[in-house]
Amino acid sequence: MGKVMTLNYSQCRTTEDGEYLIPNDVFLVPLKKSTVEIHSEIIEDWLSYTDAFSKSINAEASYLTVLNGRFSTGSQETKTHNVYDETVTTRVQVLHHIYSVKAQPSFTFHNDFRHQLVSIGNQLENNQSRIAEYMAEMLVLSYGTHVLTGVEAGASLIQEDQVKKKFLLDNEAKKASITASASVTFFHKVNVGIGTSMEGLSNMTKEYLVNTVNSKLESWGSVPFYPGITLQKWQEGIPNGLVAIGKSGLPLPFFITPDALPELPEPTVYRVATTVENAIRLYYAINTHPGCVEPSSKNFNFQANVDDGSCQNPSTNYTFGGIFQECHGVSGQDPEKLCQSYRIQNPLTGSYSCPKNYSAVLLHEEQRTANQPKMECHQQCHSCWLVFKCCNKVCGIRYYPSTVKFFAYWCAAAGPIAQSTGFLFGGLYSTGNENPVTNTYTCPAYFFPLVLFDNLKVCVSNDYEMGSRFAVPFGGFFSCQSGNPLAGLREGQSPGILQDFFYQDSPTKYPMKCPSGHSQHKAYLSDGCEILYCLQAGTLFAQQLAPIKLPPFLRTPSPNGNLSETILVSTEGSQAWVKIQQSGSWRLANGTYGKAIALLFQRNDNLGLSNGAIAGICVAVIAILVIFVFIAVRIRRYKIRGYQEVTNEHLVNNDGNYGTTETLPEFSAA
C-alpha cells in the first residue's frame, strides 16, 4: 500500500529511551514496561473469524460490517478448513507490547497521495466525472480503504489449530479444557524450558492432538522463529525487531477535508471525498457474495460471504424468455457501424422483443465511445520567392469519435407459463470466468450462446428433450441499475443487501435480489456495473472461494480535449476560488464575489495581448499593405511606358515588319 501520511523527521524526535526516531506527525506512548498477554480462544465458525491484529478495523461499521476482515487470507483459509475438513479453529496468542504509536489528527498528506487527490478534484471541476471516478478507483487500489491511525509496537507468536468439530461437540461441557490443551501444545512447541514430554501430557491434550488436522505457528517480530528456539531467546530479540501487533484506523474518505487539502476549493474537497467513498463502496459491492452460509444446509453456497436467507427451500422454478439488445447512435460520423456489434435479437421472436406472456426488463444501459480512423488530405501552402505561393499535399490519419448507447434486456415471465415454453438455462461465461455448469468456457451439450454486452455469453436451449438434463433452475437477472421482477415488487419487502448498502441511489420497482430459495451469482462486470443471475440455491457447489477482485472496475476513459478548463469555483455566499495557471492549485479569492470575477478576467487578460501590442500590429499590417500597393502601381506604369516606346519606334522606322513583341513577364502575387 502507498503512504497516505508523509514521514518527515526534520524535528529529530525520538522515543523516550532514545532507541527510535519518530516522524513529526506521530506521537508515541511508551508503556514503561513490557506487557505480556497470553490469550487462548475457540472460533467455532469462520463467520466469527477476525484478524489477530486488526480487530478494531474488522469491527469498523462505515461499510457493510460483516464484510470487514472477510477478504483476508486467514479468513479464507479458515473457511476452507471449516467446510472441507469440518473443523473449528483454536487460537493461542502471546503478545509483547512495547510502544503505543498514534498519528496526529492533523497529519500532513504524502505528496504523491495529495497530488492524486488534487487531480481528482480538477477532473471533477472540469466536468470529467468519469475520469475522476476511474482515478478514485486507482487511488483505492494503491492506498486501500482504511488509514492506520494507531499501532501497537511489539512482537507476537500465534498458533492456529484446525480441530475436528466432532471433538468439540463431544466435549461441549469441557471447552475450558480444550483451550487449555491448545495452550499446552503451543508451549510444548515453544521451548519454555519445562521439559514436558508427550507422555506427561493429559489425556485431553493427547486427544486434542489426535483431532488436530492442521496447525500453523506464526512469529511476528523479534528474530525468525525456528523449531527448538527457546522463548527466552525469542524475547531477547524483540527490541531489535518491533512490528505492528495491533492496528486501528478509519476509512480513507474521513481524512479528505478542506483543512487537509487547501489546494482545492472547499466544495471540491467534499466532492473528492464522496467520489473516493463511492469507489470504496463499489469495491465492497463487487466482492460481496450473498448466499446461504450454513454448511449444514443443502442450499449452502461455498462462495457466499453474506447470509441472504436462501437456506430455506425454493418456492418455485421460473422459465427464461430469452434476451435481446438494442443500440442507438448518440454522436459521431458513423455510429451505425459501431452499433452493429451491439445489436442482438431474441431467437424466440426474431426481433428486439419478448415472447407472449413475457415482459422485457431493462438489465443495463451503457454508453460506449470508439475512435474510427479516416485518411484526410489538404493543401499546405506557404509564401515563396517574395510574391509566389507554394503548396504541398499533406495527408494523415484523423480519428473521429463515435458514441453509441446500448440497452440490454431479458425476458421475465409475466405470469403462469405453460410447460416447455421459453428457453432452458445452461449457465453463462465470459473472458476469465468459466461456466459453472460445465467448468469450461463452453455451453452444455444442446445449448448455444447468446452474447450480451461485449462478451457475456448466456447459454440457452429450446431442446427440452435432450437439453433438460443439463439445465439449471433459473431465477432471473438483476444489476446495479435494475431489480429482479421474479422476486416481486420492492414495496413491502427488503430491497436486498446490495441495494440496501451499496446502490441506494438506484431506485427500482423491483428488489435487487433473488426469489426465495434462490442464490445469486456474479455474471459479468460491465464498466463498473455488476450483472448478477439467480439459480435455485444448492444447484452449484463451488470447489474454491471466489478471488478478491481489485479496482479499477471502470473502463479506462478517453479524455475529452474539447472541454474547457474550469478556473473559477464559487459558492452561494461570498467565497470564490481561482485556479492558478502555473501550479494548477487553487487559491481563495480575497473580497467579494465581484472581486473574484475581476481577478479571473484580469488573469485571462494578462495571458493575452495588451492594447498597445494590438495597435502596433494593426499599424504594421497597414504599412505592409501600402508598400505592396505602391510596388504594384509602379510595375503597372513601367509596363505601359515600355509598350508606348516600342510602338513609337516602329512607326518612325516604318520597316513593315509586323510580328510579336517581347514584353515583361507578369507575376501573380500570392
C-alpha positions, 0 to 999 in steps of 0.5 A: 500500500502507498503512504497516505501520511508523509514521514518527515523527521526534520524535528529529530524526535525520538522515543523516550529511551532514545532507541527510535526516531519518530516522524513529526506527525506521530506521537508515541506512548511508551508503556514503561514496561513490557506487557505480556498477554497470553490469550487462548480462544475457540472460533467455532465458525469462520463467520466469527473469524477476525484478524489477530491484529486488526480487530478494531478495523474488522469491527469498523461499521462505515461499510457493510460490517460483516464484510470487514476482515472477510477478504483476508487470507486467514479468513479464507483459509479458515473457511476452507478448513471449516467446510472441507475438513469440518473443523473449528479453529483454536487460537493461542496468542502471546503478545509483547507490547512495547510502544503505543504509536498514534498519528496526529489528527492533523497529519500532513498528506504524502505528496504523491497521495495529495497530488492524486487527490488534487487531480481528482478534484480538477477532473471533477471541476472540469466536468470529467466525472468519469475520469475522476471516478476511474482515478478514485478507483486507482487511488483505492487500489494503491492506498486501500480503504482504511488509514492506520491511525494507531499501532501497537509496537511489539512482537507476537507468536500465534498458533492456529489449530484446525480441530475436528468439530466432532471433538468439540461437540463431544466435549461441549461441557469441557471447552475450558479444557480444550483451550487449555490443551491448545495452550499446552501444545503451543508451549510444548512447541515453544521451548519454555524450558519445562521439559514436558514430554508427550507422555506427561501430557493429559489425556485431553491434550493427547486427544486434542492432538489426535483431532488436530488436522492442521496447525500453523505457528506464526512469529511476528517480530523479534528474530525468525522463529525456528523449531527448538528456539527457546522463548527466552531467546525469542524475547531477547530479540524483540527490541531489535525487531518491533512490528505492528501487533495491533492496528486501528484506523478509519476509512480513507474518505474521513481524512479528505477535508478542506483543512487537509487539502487547501489546494482545492476549493472547499466544495471540491474537497467534499466532492473528492471525498464522496467520489473516493467513498463511492469507489470504496463502496463499489469495491465492497459491492463487487466482492460481496457474495450473498448466499446461504452460509450454513454448511449444514444446509443443502442450499449452502453456497461455498462462495457466499460471504453474506447470509441472504436467507436462501437456506430455506427451500425454493418456492418455485422454478421460473422459465427464461424468455430469452434476451435481446439488445438494442443500440442507438447512435448518440454522436459521431460520423458513423455510429451505425457501424459501431452499433452493429456489434451491439445489436442482438435479437431474441431467437424466440421472436426474431426481433428486439422483443419478448415472447407472449406472456413475457415482459422485457426488463431493462438489465443495463444501459451503457454508453460506449465511445470508439475512435474510427480512423479516416485518411484526410488530405489538404493543401499546405501552402506557404509564401515563396520567392517574395510574391509566389505561393507554394503548396504541398499535399499533406495527408494523415490519419484523423480519428473521429469519435463515435458514441453509441448507447446500448440497452440490454434486456431479458425476458421475465415471465409475466405470469403462469407459463405453460410447460416447455415454453421459453428457453432452458438455462445452461449457465453463462461465461465470459473472458476469465470466468468459466461456466459453472455448469460445465467448468469450461468456457463452453455451453452444455451439450444442446445449448448455444450462446447468446452474447450480451454486452461485449462478451457475456455469453448466456447459454440457452436451449429450446431442446427440452428433450435432450437439453433438460438434463443439463439445465439449471433452475433459473431465477432471473437477472438483476444489476446495479441499475435494475431489480429482479421482477421474479422476486416481486415488487420492492414495496413491502419487502427488503430491497436486498443487501446490495441495494440496501448498502451499496446502490441506494441511489438506484431506485427500482420497482423491483428488489435487487435480489433473488426469489426465495430459495434462490442464490445469486451469482456474479455474471459479468462486470460491465464498466463498473456495473455488476450483472448478477443471475439467480439459480435455485440455491444448492444447484452449484457447489463451488470447489474454491472461494471466489478471488478478491477482485481489485479496482479499477472496475471502470473502463479506462476513459478517453479524455475529452480535449474539447472541454474547457478548463474550469478556473473559477469555483464559487459558492452561494455566499461570498467565497470564490476560488481561482485556479492558478495557471502555473501550479494548477492549485487553487487559491481563495479569492480575497473580497467579494464575489465581484472581486473574484470575477475581476481577478479571473478576467484580469488573469485571462487578460494578462495571458493575452495581448495588451492594447498597445501590442494590438495597435502596433500590429494593426499599424504594421499590417497597414504599412505592409499593405501600402508598400505592396500597393505602391510596388504594384502601381509602379510595375503597372506604369513601367509596363505601359511606358515600355509598350508606348516606346516600342510602338513609337519606334516602329512607326518612325522606322516604318520597316513593315515588319509586323510580328510579336513583341517581347514584353515583361513577364507578369507575376501573380502575387500570392 
